[in-house]
Amino acid sequence: MKQVRFGVVGLGNIGGTHCRNIRSAGSKDFRLSAVCSNDPRQAADAGREYDVPHFSDAQAMFDSGQADAVIIATPHYWHVPLAIRAARAGLHILCEKPLSATVGPARAMIAHCRRHRVALGAMLQHRTRGIMIKMKQLADRGAIGEIFRVVMICSNWFRTQAYYDSGAWRGTWDGEGGGVLINQAPHHLDLFQWIGGMPHRVMGLLDTRTHRIEVEDTANFLCDYGRGKTGYLYATAAELPGGEQFALYGDKGILLADGGKLRLGKLPFSIRRFTRESDYRGAGQIQADISWRDVPTPPDRGGHIEIIRNFAAHILRGSPMYATGRDGLNELELSNAMYLAGFTGQAVDLPIDADKMERLMDQLVRIRSSGKGGNIRAEANKDLKKLLRNDE
């Protein structure tokens, strides 16, 4: 293969963005070769606009021979059934976040891609941000020593009620599968675990603060990593002015990403060593002379199109992916654990029990759904069960 032919399934806001980005990139490594929407008119319009074959049935596109890889940009519940169909057709898969609304189907997606020997990537483009790349490099190199606290505030996901009203599936349990944790904050959940590590246990609170929606617009969570390491995450789509702050506190200093700038604070000693060896016996606050400096960060690498460019390079030359299917599963494990903790009021261990999450989702759909979501979950799950039965 000298060039990866991408088919895009789902031509809504983000699917259309991917089509435009691929066409504008003008890369020798990849091109747009097919589009698909379950709305025949939308599919035909996109086909004419991009001068590529169009389909209103995804399976027909997968079987057409018009694509080597697919970008799945449909509502969340359809990600897994479509990915499994694509994998069985021998197509590589780049899936929009989240991989699924719940971890059970996502695990099945990963297993199928492995079995059929096709690549699975996750559209987690915040990993291409220069500030986050540098923060991870410093953390991994031990710039602040052993990390014992991870704090993330992501209140920069504000959405109006008009946003939720713009699509019937938005803000619903049976159509979208969740709120800020499943739609907006997956990018930050990914950064939280990519740089700070995966916790072992989660506790927290969920709330719908300002929107008229079925799902949460605000989340507060405490994470336990074991050995005294803790984490805190706050995410909301209901706060102005919004902001983003990510901090790592370590044995030898602090890494702080705030307002688009990265700062490194270095202590003159190891806290652990000072605690054990200091002969200071007073009860007053010790003033540690921490030295702060601004850390230069590389430019951002391109967002969505960089993930697509990198995925094509992985297929063609084996380049490491920015975000694999496994990475996508990690952020989904976090969001699902937070739902279980928030709705049960109990601490939740990771990896989570997939059956418990499905039972919770059944309950949320049954009790809280207004029907606005169009029962997408039931239709997608029916198709998934049929696929899995045929695979036995």
VEXBADREN-380616 format. One record per residue (C-alpha): x, y, z; residue in three letters; residue number from 0. Coordinates in pm, 1 decimal. Layout:
BEGIN
        xx        yy        zz  code  pos
         X         Y         Z   ALA  NUM
...
REM end
This chain:
BEGIN
        xx        yy        zz  code  pos
       0.0       0.0       0.0   MET    0
     146.1     336.6    -102.4   LYS    1
    -145.2     556.6       0.6   GLN    2
    -419.4     505.7     259.2   VAL    3
    -770.1     558.7     122.8   ARG    4
    -995.5     686.6     402.6   PHE    5
   -1370.4     639.0     410.3   GLY    6
   -1562.9     853.1     658.9   VAL    7
   -1874.4     709.0     826.2   VAL    8
   -2098.7     973.8     978.5   GLY    9
   -2116.3    1316.5     813.9   LEU   10
   -2231.6    1537.6    1097.0   GLY   11
   -2023.9    1818.2    1244.9   ASN   12
   -1708.7    1620.1    1322.8   ILE   13
   -1734.2    1383.1    1025.0   GLY   14
   -1759.0    1680.0     792.6   GLY   15
   -1455.4    1832.9     961.8   THR   16
   -1252.6    1519.8     893.3   HIS   17
   -1355.2    1520.6     526.7   CYS   18
   -1251.0    1882.9     483.6   ARG   19
    -924.0    1831.3     670.1   ASN   20
    -824.1    1529.7     460.7   ILE   21
    -903.4    1710.2     137.4   ARG   22
    -713.5    2022.6     247.3   SER   23
    -409.6    1827.4     368.7   ALA   24
    -305.4    1726.9      18.3   GLY   25
     -92.5    1445.0     158.3   SER   26
      79.9    1181.4     -52.0   LYS   27
      17.4     933.4     232.6   ASP   28
    -362.4     949.6     237.9   PHE   29
    -672.7    1077.6      64.8   ARG   30
   -1049.6    1078.6     106.2   LEU   31
   -1196.0     796.2    -101.4   SER   32
   -1556.8     746.2      19.6   ALA   33
   -1824.0     894.8     245.2   VAL   34
   -2122.4     740.6     420.4   CYS   35
   -2428.8     870.5     600.9   SER   36
   -2754.4     697.3     685.2   ASN   37
   -2919.6    1007.2     539.6   ASP   38
   -2908.2     940.2     160.4   PRO   39
   -2936.8    1307.8      71.9   ARG   40
   -2651.3    1403.5     304.4   GLN   41
   -2439.1    1120.7     162.6   ALA   42
   -2509.0    1228.5    -196.6   ALA   43
   -2432.3    1594.1    -120.2   ASP   44
   -2099.6    1498.3      40.9   ALA   45
   -2014.3    1268.1    -246.4   GLY   46
   -2061.8    1553.4    -493.9   ARG   47
   -1873.8    1801.9    -276.3   GLU   48
   -1567.6    1580.2    -235.5   TYR   49
   -1598.7    1397.4    -568.9   ASP   50
   -1588.9    1051.8    -409.9   VAL   51
   -1827.0     753.4    -402.1   PRO   52
   -2103.6     792.4    -146.0   HIS   53
   -2301.9     536.4      51.5   PHE   54
   -2605.1     533.7     279.6   SER   55
   -2519.2     187.5     414.3   ASP   56
   -2189.4     143.4     600.5   ALA   57
   -2158.5    -226.6     524.2   GLN   58
   -2188.8    -151.5     152.7   ALA   59
   -1901.4      96.1     183.2   MET   60
   -1688.7    -152.3     378.4   PHE   61
   -1746.2    -418.1     110.8   ASP   62
   -1696.2    -183.7    -183.8   SER   63
   -1318.6    -194.3    -200.0   GLY   64
   -1314.6     187.1    -202.2   GLN   65
   -1132.5     226.8     130.9   ALA   66
    -834.3      87.9     321.3   ASP   67
    -929.7     254.3     649.3   ALA   68
   -1238.5     416.1     798.2   VAL   69
   -1294.8     707.4    1030.9   ILE   70
   -1601.4     641.5    1246.5   ILE   71
   -1775.2     966.7    1340.8   ALA   72
   -2129.3     854.5    1425.3   THR   73
   -2317.7     884.7    1756.6   PRO   74
   -2129.7     697.0    2028.8   HIS   75
   -2337.1     380.4    2053.7   TYR   76
   -2276.4     299.2    1685.9   TRP   77
   -1897.1     315.6    1712.4   HIS   78
   -1852.1     -47.0    1815.3   VAL   79
   -2090.5    -223.4    1573.8   PRO   80
   -1945.9     -26.5    1284.0   LEU   81
   -1587.0     -90.5    1395.7   ALA   82
   -1650.1    -464.1    1420.2   ILE   83
   -1802.5    -468.7    1071.8   ARG   84
   -1506.4    -272.9     936.1   ALA   85
   -1256.4    -502.0    1107.8   ALA   86
   -1423.3    -808.3     956.5   ARG   87
   -1390.9    -641.9     616.6   ALA   88
   -1017.2    -602.4     677.4   GLY   89
   -1027.3    -223.4     716.9   LEU   90
    -817.8     -25.5     962.8   HIS   91
   -1020.9     188.7    1203.3   ILE   92
    -973.9     537.1    1343.9   LEU   93
   -1255.9     592.9    1591.5   CYS   94
   -1383.6     920.7    1726.8   GLU   95
   -1388.4     957.9    2104.5   LYS   96
   -1522.5     787.5    2301.5   PRO   97
   -1471.5     435.9    2166.8   LEU   98
   -1816.2     359.7    2306.8   SER   99
   -2048.5     480.7    2579.3   ALA  100
   -1957.0     179.3    2795.3   THR  101
   -1646.8     -34.1    2835.9   VAL  102
   -1794.0    -376.2    2755.1   GLY  103
   -1855.1    -302.9    2386.5   PRO  104
   -1525.5    -111.3    2365.0   ALA  105
   -1336.6    -415.6    2490.1   ARG  106
   -1512.2    -623.7    2222.9   ALA  107
   -1403.6    -368.8    1959.0   MET  108
   -1039.2    -396.7    2064.4   ILE  109
   -1055.2    -777.2    2067.7   ALA  110
   -1202.8    -788.2    1716.4   HIS  111
    -942.4    -552.8    1574.0   CYS  112
    -666.1    -762.3    1728.2   ARG  113
    -820.6   -1084.5    1595.5   ARG  114
    -857.0    -948.2    1243.6   HIS  115
    -513.7    -784.2    1255.2   ARG  116
    -627.4    -434.3    1173.4   VAL  117
    -505.0    -113.9    1335.9   ALA  118
    -733.7      65.9    1581.3   LEU  119
    -666.2     427.5    1668.7   GLY  120
    -854.4     676.4    1886.3   ALA  121
    -919.1    1037.7    1789.4   MET  122
    -762.1    1190.7    2100.3   LEU  123
    -604.7    1492.3    1934.8   GLN  124
    -521.2    1680.1    2255.1   HIS  125
    -215.1    1456.1    2268.6   ARG  126
     -78.8    1663.9    1980.2   THR  127
     -71.5    1982.6    2191.1   ARG  128
     282.4    2101.1    2249.9   GLY  129
     224.5    2192.4    2614.6   ILE  130
      92.6    1846.2    2696.8   MET  131
     370.6    1669.5    2505.0   ILE  132
     632.1    1867.4    2701.9   LYS  133
     453.0    1810.7    3033.4   MET  134
     454.4    1435.2    2976.5   LYS  135
     821.2    1437.6    2877.6   GLN  136
     917.1    1620.5    3196.5   LEU  137
     701.5    1397.8    3415.5   ALA  138
     839.5    1080.5    3257.0   ASP  139
    1197.1    1204.4    3296.6   ARG  140
    1145.7    1255.5    3669.8   GLY  141
    1172.2    1635.7    3663.9   ALA  142
     964.3    1656.6    3983.8   ILE  143
    1049.0    1313.6    4121.3   GLY  144
     782.2    1070.8    4229.8   GLU  145
     435.9    1214.9    4160.6   ILE  146
     200.7    1203.7    4455.9   PHE  147
     -85.5    1432.5    4348.2   ARG  148
    -257.9    1494.3    4012.6   VAL  149
    -506.3    1782.1    3980.5   VAL  150
    -706.5    1872.0    3669.5   MET  151
    -963.7    2149.0    3628.2   ILE  152
   -1135.0    2153.9    3288.8   CYS  153
   -1415.1    2409.2    3294.2   SER  154
   -1348.9    2523.5    2936.7   ASN  155
   -1624.2    2303.4    2789.8   TRP  156
   -1914.4    2547.9    2833.3   PHE  157
   -2219.6    2466.8    2621.7   ARG  158
   -2545.5    2659.1    2583.9   THR  159
   -2888.9    2502.3    2597.6   GLN  160
   -2915.5    2579.1    2225.5   ALA  161
   -2618.9    2347.5    2166.6   TYR  162
   -2801.6    2057.6    2332.2   TYR  163
   -3124.1    2144.2    2151.3   ASP  164
   -2944.4    2140.5    1814.8   SER  165
   -2938.6    1759.3    1798.5   GLY  166
   -3199.4    1520.3    1935.4   ALA  167
   -2934.7    1275.1    2059.6   TRP  168
   -2739.0    1535.3    2255.7   ARG  169
   -2770.6    1536.2    2633.5   GLY  170
   -2953.8    1201.4    2644.6   THR  171
   -2882.5     862.7    2796.9   TRP  172
   -3033.8     656.7    2515.2   ASP  173
   -2882.6     869.5    2237.1   GLY  174
   -2548.5     999.0    2363.4   GLU  175
   -2474.9     786.4    2668.9   GLY  176
   -2377.5    1064.3    2905.6   GLY  177
   -2291.8    1431.4    2939.6   GLY  178
   -1968.8    1621.4    2991.7   VAL  179
   -1778.6    1305.1    3088.2   LEU  180
   -1870.3    1114.7    2772.7   ILE  181
   -1882.3    1397.7    2515.6   ASN  182
   -1656.4    1690.9    2601.7   GLN  183
   -1416.2    1581.8    2877.3   ALA  184
   -1283.1    1255.0    2726.0   PRO  185
    -991.6    1459.6    2592.7   HIS  186
    -902.2    1573.8    2943.0   HIS  187
    -966.9    1232.6    3094.6   LEU  188
    -717.9    1101.2    2841.9   ASP  189
    -455.6    1363.4    2933.1   LEU  190
    -522.7    1298.9    3302.7   PHE  191
    -430.0     930.6    3271.7   GLN  192
    -172.0     966.2    2990.0   TRP  193
      42.8    1202.9    3194.3   ILE  194
     -68.6    1140.2    3552.4   GLY  195
    -129.9     764.3    3531.6   GLY  196
    -434.1     540.7    3576.6   MET  197
    -582.7     536.9    3927.1   PRO  198
    -692.8     220.1    4103.6   HIS  199
   -1011.3     360.2    4259.0   ARG  200
   -1255.3     647.4    4200.2   VAL  201
   -1500.9     834.0    4424.6   MET  202
   -1708.9    1138.1    4339.9   GLY  203
   -2015.6    1345.3    4260.7   LEU  204
   -2221.6    1422.5    3951.8   LEU  205
   -2470.3    1702.0    3897.1   ASP  206
   -2681.8    1871.9    3630.1   THR  207
   -2631.6    2230.9    3731.2   ARG  208
   -2779.6    2459.6    3467.8   THR  209
   -2895.5    2271.2    3158.6   HIS  210
   -3231.1    2111.0    3081.5   ARG  211
   -3078.5    1774.4    2988.0   ILE  212
   -3103.7    1417.2    3112.8   GLU  213
   -2731.3    1380.1    3175.3   VAL  214
   -2465.3    1545.9    3390.4   GLU  215
   -2306.0    1880.2    3308.5   ASP  216
   -2068.9    1884.1    3608.6   THR  217
   -1843.0    1622.0    3766.1   ALA  218
   -1613.0    1616.7    4072.0   ASN  219
   -1394.1    1312.7    4136.0   PHE  220
   -1125.9    1194.6    4374.7   LEU  221
    -889.2     924.7    4250.8   CYS  222
    -678.2     683.3    4454.4   ASP  223
    -358.8     552.7    4292.7   TYR  224
    -234.0     363.5    4595.0   GLY  225
      85.6     428.5    4798.1   ARG  226
     -43.3     769.8    4901.9   GLY  227
     -83.7     911.0    4550.7   LYS  228
    -416.1    1084.2    4484.9   THR  229
    -584.7    1274.7    4204.5   GLY  230
    -870.4    1519.9    4164.4   TYR  231
   -1064.7    1602.8    3849.0   LEU  232
   -1331.5    1868.0    3795.8   TYR  233
   -1510.3    1889.4    3461.8   ALA  234
   -1806.1    2103.3    3366.1   THR  235
   -1999.6    2239.3    3069.2   ALA  236
   -2180.1    2486.9    3295.4   ALA  237
   -1925.3    2744.4    3407.4   GLU  238
   -1805.1    3082.8    3280.4   LEU  239
   -1538.7    3200.9    3244.9   PRO  240
   -1401.0    2857.3    3176.7   GLY  241
   -1042.8    2752.8    3211.5   GLY  242
    -795.4    2468.7    3202.2   GLU  243
    -545.0    2385.3    3472.1   GLN  244
    -341.0    2069.3    3507.4   PHE  245
     -92.3    2024.7    3790.9   ALA  246
     138.2    1745.8    3900.7   LEU  247
     283.3    1761.2    4251.9   TYR  248
     593.1    1556.7    4313.4   GLY  249
     861.2    1476.0    4565.8   ASP  250
    1095.1    1735.8    4412.1   LYS  251
     864.0    2000.0    4271.1   GLY  252
     553.4    2098.4    4075.2   ILE  253
     455.2    2096.5    3708.8   LEU  254
     175.5    2341.5    3630.0   LEU  255
      -1.5    2392.0    3297.8   ALA  256
    -229.3    2692.6    3327.4   ASP  257
    -355.8    2949.1    3079.7   GLY  258
    -161.3    2794.1    2794.7   GLY  259
     172.8    2818.2    2977.3   LYS  260
     382.1    2548.2    3142.4   LEU  261
     577.5    2621.7    3462.0   ARG  262
     820.9    2405.9    3654.6   LEU  263
     875.2    2462.6    4024.5   GLY  264
    1183.8    2290.1    4168.2   LYS  265
    1240.1    2225.1    4537.8   LEU  266
    1597.2    2236.9    4672.1   PRO  267
    1548.6    1894.0    4827.5   PHE  268
    1342.6    1576.6    4819.2   SER  269
    1037.0    1609.2    5042.5   ILE  270
    1060.7    1242.8    5136.0   ARG  271
    1428.4    1269.6    5228.1   ARG  272
    1388.1    1603.0    5410.4   PHE  273
    1099.4    1460.8    5614.6   THR  274
    1316.7    1174.4    5735.1   ARG  275
    1647.7    1353.4    5787.2   GLU  276
    1564.5    1709.0    5901.0   SER  277
    1631.8    1788.0    6270.5   ASP  278
    1373.0    2069.8    6269.8   TYR  279
    1135.0    2011.8    6563.3   ARG  280
     906.5    2311.7    6541.5   GLY  281
     537.6    2308.6    6452.7   ALA  282
     544.0    2613.9    6227.6   GLY  283
     520.7    2621.4    5849.7   GLN  284
     853.1    2558.3    5678.6   ILE  285
     917.6    2803.5    5397.1   GLN  286
    1065.9    2600.6    5115.2   ALA  287
    1253.4    2804.8    4856.0   ASP  288
    1093.2    2667.6    4543.8   ILE  289
    1238.0    2807.2    4221.0   SER  290
     994.6    2863.7    3935.2   TRP  291
    1070.1    2891.7    3566.5   ARG  292
     861.0    2907.8    3251.7   ASP  293
     916.1    2603.5    3031.5   VAL  294
     931.1    2659.6    2654.6   PRO  295
     686.7    2431.8    2477.0   THR  296
     687.8    2314.7    2116.1   PRO  297
     411.0    2429.3    1881.9   PRO  298
      93.0    2227.6    1859.6   ASP  299
     120.0    1955.3    1599.0   ARG  300
    -210.1    1992.2    1420.4   GLY  301
    -501.6    1843.0    1612.7   GLY  302
    -742.1    1618.4    1419.0   HIS  303
    -543.3    1611.7    1096.7   ILE  304
    -223.6    1520.6    1282.6   GLU  305
    -397.5    1214.6    1428.4   ILE  306
    -511.3    1116.8    1076.9   ILE  307
    -163.5    1181.0     931.8   ARG  308
      -5.4     974.9    1209.6   ASN  309
    -256.6     690.8    1167.3   PHE  310
    -177.2     671.0     796.4   ALA  311
     194.8     664.2     878.3   ALA  312
     129.3     378.7    1121.1   HIS  313
     -45.3     177.2     850.3   ILE  314
     217.2     252.1     584.8   LEU  315
     539.2     247.6     787.0   ARG  316
     457.6     119.6    1134.3   GLY  317
     501.7     456.8    1306.3   SER  318
     382.8     458.1    1669.9   PRO  319
      30.0     592.5    1709.4   MET  320
     -50.6     896.6    1917.2   TYR  321
    -346.7     712.2    2068.6   ALA  322
    -424.8     343.9    2027.9   THR  323
    -751.5     168.6    2095.9   GLY  324
    -611.7      71.8    2434.7   ARG  325
    -552.1     441.0    2512.9   ASP  326
    -910.9     513.0    2415.4   GLY  327
   -1026.8     236.9    2648.1   LEU  328
    -833.5     389.2    2940.0   ASN  329
   -1019.2     719.5    2924.8   GLU  330
   -1349.4     532.4    2888.3   LEU  331
   -1266.3     319.9    3194.6   GLU  332
   -1224.5     646.0    3385.7   LEU  333
   -1552.7     800.7    3271.8   SER  334
   -1746.6     478.4    3336.4   ASN  335
   -1591.4     445.6    3682.3   ALA  336
   -1696.6     803.4    3752.9   MET  337
   -2054.6     729.4    3647.3   TYR  338
   -2067.1     423.2    3870.9   LEU  339
   -1918.8     615.7    4164.3   ALA  340
   -2137.7     920.3    4109.3   GLY  341
   -2466.8     732.8    4082.5   PHE  342
   -2403.5     467.6    4346.4   THR  343
   -2223.2     683.7    4600.4   GLY  344
   -1960.1     412.0    4638.0   GLN  345
   -1589.9     385.2    4559.3   ALA  346
   -1530.7     201.9    4230.6   VAL  347
   -1224.1      -7.1    4150.6   ASP  348
   -1060.8      -6.0    3807.6   LEU  349
   -1078.2    -181.1    3569.6   PRO  350
   -1452.5    -167.2    3617.7   ILE  351
   -1708.6    -446.2    3601.0   ASP  352
   -1861.2    -406.2    3253.5   ALA  353
   -2184.1    -579.3    3354.0   ASP  354
   -2236.5    -332.5    3639.9   LYS  355
   -2195.3     -44.6    3399.1   MET  356
   -2450.3    -190.1    3156.8   GLU  357
   -2697.7    -239.0    3439.6   ARG  358
   -2647.5     121.7    3547.6   LEU  359
   -2703.2     240.9    3191.3   MET  360
   -3018.3      27.5    3166.4   ASP  361
   -3145.9     195.6    3482.1   GLN  362
   -3056.8     547.4    3367.7   LEU  363
   -3225.9     496.6    3031.2   VAL  364
   -3534.7     346.8    3195.5   ARG  365
   -3573.1     612.1    3466.9   ILE  366
   -3433.7     931.5    3314.6   ARG  367
   -3479.0     908.0    2938.9   SER  368
   -3743.4    1129.7    2780.4   SER  369
   -3728.0     943.7    2449.0   GLY  370
   -3558.9    1239.9    2282.6   LYS  371
   -3248.5    1030.6    2213.0   GLY  372
   -3437.8     819.1    1962.7   GLY  373
   -3350.4     488.7    2128.5   ASN  374
   -3012.9     479.7    1954.9   ILE  375
   -2866.9     264.8    2230.8   ARG  376
   -3123.2     -12.2    2188.2   ALA  377
   -3081.9     -21.1    1809.3   GLU  378
   -2702.4     -24.0    1822.9   ALA  379
   -2694.4    -287.0    2099.2   ASN  380
   -2930.4    -508.3    1899.9   LYS  381
   -2697.6    -491.2    1601.7   ASP  382
   -2392.9    -555.3    1822.4   LEU  383
   -2549.3    -861.9    1984.2   LYS  384
   -2634.4   -1001.0    1640.6   LYS  385
   -2274.5    -947.2    1526.6   LEU  386
   -2132.8   -1117.3    1835.2   LEU  387
   -2371.5   -1412.3    1805.1   ARG  388
   -2264.9   -1465.5    1446.1   ASN  389
   -1905.3   -1463.1    1561.4   ASP  390
   -1951.9   -1752.9    1804.4   GLU  391
REM end
